[in-house]
Amino acid sequence: MQFHALKDPLIDELHTRPFPVITLPAQVSSIAVLNPAPVATEIQRLAILASAWDMPAPEQGASCFYQSCESFDIRWERHNEFSTYTVISSGPSSGTAQGALALLGSDWLSSISGEIISANHIELLPLDVAPSGREALRQYFDGERLIGGKIYDGNATIWTSMRSHRDGFIKTLVIADGINASQAGRAVRNLLEISTYRSMTLLALPTAKILLPEISTLERRLSETSEKLKQLETMEDEQNLMAELIAEATQVEKLIADHSFRFSATEAYFNLTETRLDMLREEKIPSIRTLKQFHVRRFIPAYNTCVSVVKRKQNLSQRIGRTSELLHSRLQLSLEDQNQRLLASMDNRSKLQLRLQQTVEGLSVVAITYYSMSLIKLMVDPLPVETYVPFGDALIVAVATPLVFLSTLFMVRRIRKKLGDSE
């Protein structure tokens, strides 16, 4: 048997980026860095960190790095547009502003290149040591309104405010009531991915808001251009309108091309966010909004704004295409009308030429008869005609003239008839 060269690499791809295994209590701090440094640079910095904490160095060209030391677990993942750094620390909360990330050292953290697009602190506590009661939970989240729900068939409860706190991080509390270390790791990974993918989805929202006035202007201009179709009179009007349509089509296609990647990525990130939310199997707590409800109420309308911009751009392109087809059809009709008028003019000219030709043919018969009779007269004059017949030369010429005329006329008509038959 011969195995395909990609069989095992494809299977290994299914097992890349596994979820962590987290023993409670634990603190997790994570950042997603947009526009990070090149992969080689990030791996070099991770190698420095690994050397400082006696961990194996990452492989060159790797897209992820998972290692552990006595104080924490470090997880680095490289994605298409961003990189994530996650630190997991067991034990009670350190209370520092950067949470578990502070274990990496301020100098090393400051060496990270890029812009932080998502920052999260997640604390996992057993039920017996977790804050109890709504007031204690509100104080935990600095008095912000609570969002939460039970997950994994009620074996854990998540609480958050979905707001950045003074340190710039979103705080989330996971209270265990029966989940194991693997389930805790899956919950953390899903929560971090929801936060990151939600932020990456919303990256297109400012662009969408900027494009909305421009798209509205283009829609209005296209409506005005379409109205001009009813007012076209000359070929010049049609050419001017075609120039306007070409300018509008160019502008629309530029809008689509300039922002195609961002809006395509938005759709992909949105679908990932939806999938991760479903994986939590969230159940509602009375009088508390769940993550899914917050998602539907706050996040989906923002996403729909981006989708509406994409659809309006596509609709503009289609409308311009239909208007161009209508104008092209009108141009074709105008050209056909011109061709009809040209053919009619040519037909009239042909008739005039035919009449002129017939006139010329009549004159040519007279001319041929005249020259033929001149030749006959020259032939008859020297002959002694009166010696043999009782009349003179003039009578012979007079009698021959109608005969020659009729013969010539018959010959010309015969030639014309043969030409007509051949055509």
C-alpha positions as CSV (number, residue, x, y, z in Angstrom):
1,M,0.0,0.0,0.0
2,Q,1.2,3.5,-0.8
3,F,0.1,6.3,1.6
4,H,-0.3,9.9,0.4
5,A,2.5,12.2,1.5
6,L,0.0,14.5,3.2
7,K,-2.0,11.9,5.1
8,D,-0.3,12.3,8.4
9,P,0.3,16.1,8.1
10,L,-3.4,16.6,7.5
11,I,-4.3,14.5,10.5
12,D,-1.7,16.4,12.6
13,E,-3.3,19.6,11.5
14,L,-6.5,18.5,13.3
15,H,-4.6,18.3,16.6
16,T,-2.8,21.6,16.4
17,R,-3.5,24.3,19.0
18,P,-5.1,22.1,21.7
19,F,-6.9,23.5,24.6
20,P,-5.0,23.8,27.9
21,V,-5.6,21.7,31.0
22,I,-6.2,24.0,34.0
23,T,-6.3,23.0,37.6
24,L,-8.4,25.3,39.8
25,P,-7.9,27.8,41.2
26,A,-6.1,29.5,38.4
27,Q,-5.6,32.9,36.7
28,V,-5.3,33.3,32.9
29,S,-4.2,36.5,31.2
30,S,-4.2,36.8,27.4
31,I,-3.5,39.5,24.8
32,A,-4.1,39.4,21.0
33,V,-1.6,41.6,19.2
34,L,-2.6,43.0,15.8
35,N,0.1,43.6,13.2
36,P,2.7,41.7,15.1
37,A,6.4,41.4,14.4
38,P,7.6,38.8,11.8
39,V,7.4,35.2,12.9
40,A,11.1,34.9,13.1
41,T,11.3,37.9,15.5
42,E,8.6,36.5,17.7
43,I,10.2,33.1,17.9
44,Q,13.5,34.8,18.8
45,R,11.9,36.7,21.7
46,L,10.2,33.5,22.9
47,A,13.5,31.7,22.8
48,I,14.9,34.4,25.1
49,L,12.0,33.9,27.5
50,A,12.3,30.1,27.3
51,S,16.0,30.4,28.2
52,A,15.3,32.6,31.2
53,W,12.8,30.1,32.6
54,D,14.7,26.9,31.6
55,M,12.1,25.9,29.0
56,P,12.7,24.3,25.6
57,A,13.1,26.9,22.8
58,P,10.5,27.1,20.1
59,E,11.2,25.6,16.7
60,Q,12.1,27.9,13.8
61,G,9.1,28.6,11.6
62,A,6.6,27.3,14.2
63,S,3.1,28.8,14.4
64,C,2.5,28.0,18.1
65,F,4.5,27.5,21.3
66,Y,3.2,25.7,24.4
67,Q,5.5,25.3,27.4
68,S,5.4,25.1,31.2
69,C,7.7,26.1,34.0
70,E,7.3,26.1,37.8
71,S,5.5,29.5,37.9
72,F,3.3,29.5,34.8
73,D,2.3,28.0,31.4
74,I,3.0,30.1,28.3
75,R,1.0,29.7,25.1
76,W,1.8,31.6,21.9
77,E,-0.2,31.2,18.7
78,R,0.4,33.0,15.4
79,H,-2.6,33.6,13.2
80,N,-3.0,35.4,9.8
81,E,-3.5,38.9,11.2
82,F,-2.6,38.6,14.9
83,S,-0.7,36.7,17.5
84,T,-1.9,35.7,20.9
85,Y,0.1,35.5,24.2
86,T,-1.6,33.6,27.0
87,V,-0.2,33.0,30.5
88,I,-1.8,30.5,32.9
89,S,-0.9,30.6,36.6
90,S,-2.2,28.3,39.3
91,G,-3.1,29.5,42.7
92,P,-4.8,32.6,44.1
93,S,-4.8,35.9,42.2
94,S,-1.6,37.9,42.3
95,G,-3.6,41.2,42.2
96,T,-1.2,42.9,39.8
97,A,-2.5,45.1,37.0
98,Q,-1.3,42.8,34.3
99,G,-2.4,39.7,36.0
100,A,-0.6,36.5,35.1
101,L,1.2,38.3,32.3
102,A,3.3,40.1,34.9
103,L,5.2,36.9,35.5
104,L,6.8,37.4,32.1
105,G,8.5,40.6,33.2
106,S,7.8,44.2,32.2
107,D,10.9,44.3,30.0
108,W,9.9,41.3,28.0
109,L,6.3,42.5,27.7
110,S,7.5,45.8,26.4
111,S,9.4,44.1,23.6
112,I,6.2,42.7,22.1
113,S,5.6,44.5,18.8
114,G,2.1,45.4,17.5
115,E,-1.2,46.8,18.8
116,I,-3.2,44.9,21.4
117,I,-6.7,44.4,20.0
118,S,-8.0,42.1,22.8
119,A,-6.9,41.8,26.4
120,N,-8.5,39.5,29.0
121,H,-8.1,38.3,32.6
122,I,-9.9,35.1,33.4
123,E,-10.0,33.9,37.0
124,L,-11.1,30.3,37.7
125,L,-12.3,29.6,41.2
126,P,-14.0,26.6,43.0
127,L,-17.5,27.3,44.2
128,D,-16.5,27.4,47.9
129,V,-14.0,30.3,47.5
130,A,-15.7,32.3,44.8
131,P,-17.6,35.5,45.5
132,S,-21.2,34.8,46.4
133,G,-24.2,37.1,45.9
134,R,-24.9,39.7,43.3
135,E,-23.4,42.5,45.3
136,A,-20.1,40.8,45.9
137,L,-19.9,40.0,42.2
138,R,-20.7,43.6,41.2
139,Q,-17.8,44.7,43.5
140,Y,-15.5,42.2,41.8
141,F,-16.3,43.9,38.5
142,D,-16.0,47.4,39.8
143,G,-19.7,48.0,40.0
144,E,-20.4,47.3,36.3
145,R,-23.6,45.6,35.1
146,L,-23.2,41.8,35.2
147,I,-23.4,39.4,32.2
148,G,-23.3,35.7,32.8
149,G,-24.8,32.3,32.6
150,K,-24.2,28.6,33.4
151,I,-22.2,26.6,30.9
152,Y,-21.4,22.9,30.3
153,D,-24.8,21.7,31.5
154,G,-24.6,23.8,34.7
155,N,-21.2,22.5,35.9
156,A,-19.8,26.0,35.8
157,T,-20.9,29.7,35.9
158,I,-19.3,32.5,34.0
159,W,-19.5,36.2,35.0
160,T,-18.2,39.2,33.2
161,S,-19.1,42.9,32.5
162,M,-17.8,42.9,28.9
163,R,-16.1,46.2,29.7
164,S,-12.4,47.2,29.8
165,H,-11.3,48.0,33.4
166,R,-8.7,50.4,34.5
167,D,-5.9,48.2,33.3
168,G,-7.4,47.9,29.8
169,F,-8.3,44.2,30.3
170,I,-11.8,42.6,30.3
171,K,-12.3,40.6,33.5
172,T,-14.1,37.2,33.5
173,L,-14.8,35.0,36.4
174,V,-15.4,31.3,36.0
175,I,-16.9,29.5,39.1
176,A,-16.5,25.8,38.9
177,D,-19.3,23.5,40.2
178,G,-18.3,20.2,38.8
179,I,-16.1,20.8,35.8
180,N,-12.7,19.0,35.5
181,A,-9.4,20.5,34.4
182,S,-10.0,19.7,30.7
183,Q,-13.4,21.3,30.7
184,A,-11.9,24.3,32.4
185,G,-9.3,24.6,29.7
186,R,-11.9,24.3,27.0
187,A,-14.0,27.0,28.6
188,V,-11.0,29.3,28.9
189,R,-10.0,28.8,25.2
190,N,-13.6,29.4,24.0
191,L,-13.9,32.6,26.1
192,L,-10.6,33.9,24.9
193,E,-11.4,33.1,21.2
194,I,-14.9,34.7,21.6
195,S,-13.3,37.9,22.8
196,T,-10.5,37.9,20.2
197,Y,-12.7,37.0,17.2
198,R,-15.4,39.5,18.3
199,S,-12.8,42.3,18.3
200,M,-11.4,41.2,14.9
201,T,-15.0,41.1,13.5
202,L,-15.6,44.7,14.7
203,L,-12.4,46.0,13.0
204,A,-14.5,46.5,9.9
205,L,-17.1,48.6,11.7
206,P,-15.2,52.0,11.6
207,T,-14.5,51.4,7.9
208,A,-18.2,50.6,7.3
209,K,-19.3,53.8,9.0
210,I,-16.8,55.8,6.8
211,L,-18.1,54.2,3.6
212,L,-21.8,54.6,4.3
213,P,-22.0,58.3,3.2
214,E,-19.9,57.6,0.1
215,I,-22.1,54.6,-0.8
216,S,-25.2,56.8,-0.3
217,T,-23.8,59.4,-2.6
218,L,-23.0,56.8,-5.2
219,E,-26.5,55.4,-5.0
220,R,-28.0,58.9,-5.4
221,R,-25.8,59.6,-8.4
222,L,-26.7,56.3,-10.0
223,S,-30.4,57.0,-9.6
224,E,-29.9,60.4,-11.3
225,T,-27.9,58.7,-14.1
226,S,-30.7,56.1,-14.6
227,E,-33.2,58.9,-14.9
228,K,-31.2,60.5,-17.7
229,L,-31.8,57.4,-19.8
230,K,-35.3,58.7,-20.4
231,Q,-34.0,62.1,-21.6
232,L,-31.4,60.9,-24.2
233,E,-31.9,62.5,-27.6
234,T,-28.6,62.5,-29.5
235,M,-25.6,60.2,-29.8
236,E,-23.5,62.7,-27.9
237,D,-26.0,62.4,-24.9
238,E,-25.6,58.7,-24.9
239,Q,-21.8,58.9,-25.0
240,N,-21.8,61.4,-22.1
241,L,-24.0,59.1,-20.1
242,M,-21.8,56.1,-20.8
243,A,-18.8,58.2,-19.5
244,E,-20.7,58.9,-16.3
245,L,-21.5,55.2,-15.8
246,I,-17.9,54.2,-16.4
247,A,-16.7,56.7,-13.8
248,E,-19.3,55.4,-11.3
249,A,-18.4,51.8,-12.0
250,T,-14.7,52.6,-11.5
251,Q,-15.4,54.2,-8.1
252,V,-17.6,51.3,-7.0
253,E,-15.1,48.6,-8.1
254,K,-12.3,50.5,-6.2
255,L,-14.4,50.5,-3.1
256,I,-14.9,46.8,-3.4
257,A,-11.3,46.0,-4.1
258,D,-9.9,48.3,-1.4
259,H,-12.0,46.7,1.4
260,S,-12.6,43.3,0.1
261,F,-10.2,41.5,2.5
262,R,-11.4,43.3,5.6
263,F,-15.0,42.5,5.0
264,S,-14.3,39.0,4.0
265,A,-12.3,38.5,7.2
266,T,-15.2,40.0,9.2
267,E,-17.5,37.3,7.9
268,A,-15.1,34.6,8.8
269,Y,-14.4,35.9,12.3
270,F,-18.1,36.3,12.9
271,N,-18.8,32.7,12.1
272,L,-16.0,31.6,14.4
273,T,-17.5,33.7,17.2
274,E,-20.9,32.1,16.7
275,T,-19.3,28.7,16.8
276,R,-17.4,29.3,20.0
277,L,-20.5,30.7,21.7
278,D,-22.5,27.6,20.8
279,M,-19.7,25.4,22.3
280,L,-20.3,26.9,25.7
281,R,-23.8,25.4,25.9
282,E,-24.9,28.4,27.9
283,E,-27.9,28.4,30.2
284,K,-29.7,31.5,31.5
285,I,-29.5,32.8,35.0
286,P,-32.7,34.6,36.0
287,S,-32.6,38.4,35.5
288,I,-29.1,38.2,34.1
289,R,-28.2,38.6,30.4
290,T,-26.3,35.7,29.0
291,L,-23.3,36.1,26.7
292,K,-25.5,35.0,23.8
293,Q,-28.1,37.6,24.6
294,F,-25.4,40.3,24.8
295,H,-24.0,39.0,21.5
296,V,-27.4,39.2,19.8
297,R,-28.3,42.6,21.3
298,R,-24.9,44.4,20.9
299,F,-22.6,42.5,18.6
300,I,-24.9,41.3,15.8
301,P,-26.2,44.8,14.9
302,A,-22.7,46.0,14.5
303,Y,-21.9,43.0,12.3
304,N,-25.1,43.6,10.3
305,T,-23.9,47.2,9.6
306,C,-20.8,45.8,8.0
307,V,-22.8,43.2,6.1
308,S,-25.2,46.0,4.8
309,V,-22.2,47.9,3.5
310,V,-21.0,44.9,1.6
311,K,-24.5,44.2,0.2
312,R,-25.0,47.8,-0.8
313,K,-21.6,47.8,-2.7
314,Q,-22.6,44.6,-4.5
315,N,-26.0,46.0,-5.3
316,L,-24.4,49.2,-6.6
317,S,-22.2,47.1,-8.9
318,Q,-25.2,45.1,-10.1
319,R,-27.3,48.3,-10.7
320,I,-24.5,49.8,-12.7
321,G,-24.2,46.6,-14.7
322,R,-28.0,46.7,-15.5
323,T,-27.9,50.4,-16.3
324,S,-25.0,49.8,-18.6
325,E,-26.9,47.0,-20.4
326,L,-29.9,49.3,-20.9
327,L,-27.7,52.0,-22.3
328,H,-25.9,49.6,-24.5
329,S,-29.2,48.3,-25.8
330,R,-30.2,51.9,-26.5
331,L,-27.0,52.5,-28.3
332,Q,-27.6,49.4,-30.4
333,L,-31.0,50.5,-31.3
334,S,-29.7,54.0,-32.2
335,L,-27.0,52.3,-34.4
336,E,-29.6,50.1,-36.0
337,D,-31.8,53.1,-36.7
338,Q,-28.9,54.9,-38.2
339,N,-28.1,51.9,-40.3
340,Q,-31.7,51.7,-41.5
341,R,-31.6,55.3,-42.5
342,L,-28.3,54.8,-44.2
343,L,-29.7,51.8,-46.1
344,A,-32.8,53.8,-47.1
345,S,-30.6,56.6,-48.3
346,M,-28.5,54.1,-50.3
347,D,-31.6,52.6,-51.8
348,N,-32.8,56.0,-52.9
349,R,-29.4,56.7,-54.4
350,S,-29.5,53.3,-56.2
351,K,-32.9,54.2,-57.7
352,L,-31.6,57.6,-58.8
353,Q,-28.6,55.9,-60.3
354,L,-30.8,53.4,-62.1
355,R,-33.0,56.2,-63.5
356,L,-29.9,58.1,-64.6
357,Q,-28.5,54.9,-66.1
358,Q,-31.8,54.4,-68.1
359,T,-31.6,58.0,-69.3
360,V,-28.0,57.4,-70.3
361,E,-29.0,54.2,-72.1
362,G,-31.6,56.1,-74.1
363,L,-29.1,58.7,-75.1
364,S,-26.6,56.0,-75.9
365,V,-29.2,54.4,-78.3
366,V,-29.6,57.7,-80.1
367,A,-25.8,58.2,-80.2
368,I,-25.2,54.7,-81.6
369,T,-27.9,55.3,-84.2
370,Y,-26.4,58.6,-85.1
371,Y,-22.9,57.3,-85.6
372,S,-24.1,54.1,-87.3
373,M,-26.1,56.2,-89.8
374,S,-23.0,58.4,-90.4
375,L,-21.0,55.3,-91.3
376,I,-23.8,54.0,-93.5
377,K,-24.0,57.4,-95.3
378,L,-20.2,57.3,-95.8
379,M,-20.6,53.8,-97.3
380,V,-23.5,54.7,-99.6
381,D,-22.3,58.0,-101.0
382,P,-19.6,56.6,-103.3
383,L,-21.9,53.9,-104.7
384,P,-23.9,54.5,-108.0
385,V,-27.2,53.7,-106.3
386,E,-29.4,55.6,-108.8
387,T,-28.0,53.5,-111.7
388,Y,-29.7,50.4,-110.2
389,V,-32.7,51.8,-108.2
390,P,-35.1,54.6,-108.9
391,F,-34.3,56.6,-105.8
392,G,-31.3,58.4,-104.3
393,D,-28.9,58.0,-101.4
394,A,-30.9,60.2,-99.1
395,L,-33.9,57.8,-99.3
396,I,-31.8,54.8,-98.4
397,V,-30.4,56.6,-95.3
398,A,-33.9,57.7,-94.3
399,V,-35.2,54.1,-94.6
400,A,-32.2,52.6,-92.7
401,T,-32.3,55.1,-89.8
402,P,-35.4,53.6,-88.0
403,L,-34.2,50.1,-88.6
404,V,-30.8,50.8,-87.1
405,F,-32.5,52.7,-84.2
406,L,-34.8,49.7,-83.4
407,S,-32.0,47.2,-83.7
408,T,-29.8,49.2,-81.3
409,L,-32.7,49.6,-78.8
410,F,-33.4,45.9,-79.0
411,M,-29.7,45.0,-78.4
412,V,-29.4,47.4,-75.4
413,R,-32.5,45.9,-73.8
414,R,-31.3,42.4,-74.4
415,I,-28.0,43.2,-72.7
416,R,-29.8,44.8,-69.7
417,K,-32.0,41.7,-69.4
418,K,-29.1,39.3,-69.3
419,L,-27.4,41.4,-66.7
420,G,-30.5,41.4,-64.6
421,D,-30.9,37.6,-64.9
422,S,-27.3,37.1,-63.8
423,E,-27.8,39.2,-60.7
